[in-house]
């Protein structure tokens, strides 16, 4: 009978000791620095397989005085089959930081071998630069 009463006590002690052995003041996991500088980061970037299938022509940037910057990038899919894609622009201020609000992803069907135009406009006059991200539609 004493052995039966001893078992719950030992289990309780084991749980308490196990809980106390956790170290609370461990530092968080560190993030590694990005070796791609802001100057080398591509202005038009894509995810995954699309990189090998897309071409772009010279971007058209309109910055008409008091109106915010507007960008149009001609894109061409080099395949023989249409692809569903999404794109979004990120507009950047003079310090390189993104300007809020961020643009939502836009859906576009990329037809085979034909040029299409991905357009975006900043909502603030503070935008002086831009980036375009393209990904397969989700």
C-alpha positions in Angstrom: 0.0 0.0 0.0 2.8 2.4 0.8 4.4 1.6 -2.6 1.1 2.6 -4.3 1.0 5.9 -2.4 4.7 6.5 -3.2 4.1 6.3 -7.0 1.9 9.5 -7.3 4.4 11.4 -5.2 7.3 10.4 -7.4 5.4 11.3 -10.5 4.5 14.7 -9.1 8.2 15.3 -8.2 9.3 14.2 -11.7 6.8 16.7 -13.3 7.9 19.5 -11.0 11.6 18.9 -11.6 11.2 18.5 -15.3 9.3 21.8 -15.5 11.9 23.6 -13.5 14.8 22.4 -15.6 13.7 24.5 -18.6 16.0 27.5 -19.2 13.8 30.6 -19.7 16.5 33.1 -20.5 17.8 31.5 -23.7 18.2 34.1 -26.5 15.9 33.9 -29.6 17.2 32.4 -32.8 19.2 34.9 -34.8 18.4 35.9 -38.3 21.4 35.9 -40.7 22.2 39.1 -42.6 21.1 39.2 -46.2 24.1 39.2 -48.6 22.1 40.8 -51.4 22.3 44.6 -50.8 19.4 46.8 -51.6 21.3 48.1 -54.6 21.7 44.6 -56.0 18.2 43.4 -55.2 16.3 42.9 -58.5 13.7 45.6 -59.2 11.5 42.9 -60.9 11.6 39.6 -58.9 9.7 36.4 -59.2 9.0 33.2 -57.3 10.0 29.7 -58.3 9.7 28.4 -61.9 8.4 31.6 -63.4 11.9 33.1 -63.5 12.9 30.9 -66.4 9.8 31.7 -68.4 9.4 35.5 -68.2 10.9 38.4 -70.0 10.4 42.1 -69.5 10.9 45.2 -71.6 11.9 48.6 -70.3 9.6 49.7 -67.5 7.6 52.9 -68.1 7.7 55.2 -65.0 5.5 58.2 -64.9 6.1 60.8 -62.2 4.0 63.7 -63.3 4.7 66.5 -60.8 2.1 66.5 -58.0 0.7 63.0 -58.8 2.2 59.9 -57.2 4.5 57.6 -59.2 2.9 55.2 -61.7 4.8 52.2 -63.2 4.0 49.9 -66.1 6.1 46.9 -66.8 5.7 45.0 -70.1 6.0 41.3 -69.4 6.0 38.4 -71.9 5.6 34.7 -71.1 8.0 32.7 -73.4 6.0 29.5 -73.1 3.3 28.0 -75.4 0.7 27.6 -72.7 -1.0 30.4 -70.6 -0.1 30.8 -67.0 -2.1 32.3 -64.1 0.0 34.7 -62.1 -0.3 37.3 -59.4 1.7 40.5 -59.1 2.2 43.4 -56.7 4.2 46.6 -56.6 6.0 47.8 -53.5 6.7 51.5 -53.5 9.7 52.9 -51.6 10.5 56.2 -50.1 13.8 58.1 -50.4 15.2 56.1 -47.4 14.4 52.8 -49.1 11.5 51.9 -46.8 8.2 50.7 -48.1 5.4 53.2 -48.2 2.1 52.2 -46.7 -0.5 50.9 -47.6 1.0 47.9 -49.4 -0.5 47.0 -52.7 -2.7 43.9 -52.8 -1.8 41.0 -55.1 -3.5 41.3 -58.5 -4.4 38.4 -60.7 -3.4 38.2 -64.3 -3.5 35.5 -67.0 -0.2 35.5 -68.9 -1.0 34.5 -72.5 1.6 32.5 -74.4 4.2 34.5 -76.2 2.3 37.8 -76.0 3.2 41.0 -74.1 1.0 42.1 -71.2 1.4 45.2 -69.0 1.6 45.0 -65.2 0.6 48.4 -63.8 0.7 49.9 -60.4 0.4 53.3 -58.8 1.7 54.6 -55.5 -0.8 56.2 -53.2 1.6 58.7 -51.8 3.8 61.4 -53.3 6.6 60.2 -51.0 7.3 57.2 -53.3 10.5 57.6 -55.4 11.3 54.0 -56.3 9.5 50.7 -56.8 9.8 46.9 -56.9 7.6 44.4 -58.7 7.0 40.9 -57.5 5.5 38.2 -59.7 4.4 34.7 -58.5 2.3 31.8 -59.7 -1.4 32.4 -58.8 -2.4 30.8 -55.5 
